[in-house]
Amino acid sequence: MSSVVLFVELDIVPGRRDAFLARAREHRGNVQKNEADCQRFDISVPDDDDNKVRLYEVYTDQAAFDHHMETPYMQEYRADTGPMVANRQLTKATLAND
């Protein structure tokens, strides 16, 4: 079983980063509270770009990732933040620490 890693780089609509971060933090709390198979969920902002946000998530396996994507709070998060996001680049990877 291989862990699934998700890197998400988001270009946020100018002036919306604070609102986006507040909603992303709320979503992170929902994930941490409800998904034991989410091993890591980090939100970061680059020091030199006010309109970027990066997410780093690790799930135990593909089934855990699939479950995450299907949760009602994930759907709500995507709907709520959609208008705040100018561009989303998602990279899915397999953890290779072993």
C-alpha positions, 0 to 999 in steps of 0.5 A: 500500500502506497501513500498518496501525496497531493500538491496543490498550487493555487493562484488566488484572485487578487484581494481574496487570499485572506478569505481563501485562507480562512475557508481552507483552514476550516476545511483542514479542520474538517479533514483532520477531525473526520479523516483518520487516514489523512496523515498530513494537511499543510497550508503554506503561502510563499513569502514573495507572492501575495496571490499564491497558496500551496496545499500539501496533503498525504493520505494513507492510500488511494481509497483514503484519497478517494474518500476525501474527494467524495466527502460533502465538506470537500464538495462544499469547500470547492464550491465556496472557494471556486470563485476565489481561485484564478488557477489550480495546479494539482499534482498527485504523487506516491510517497517514496520514503520506503 
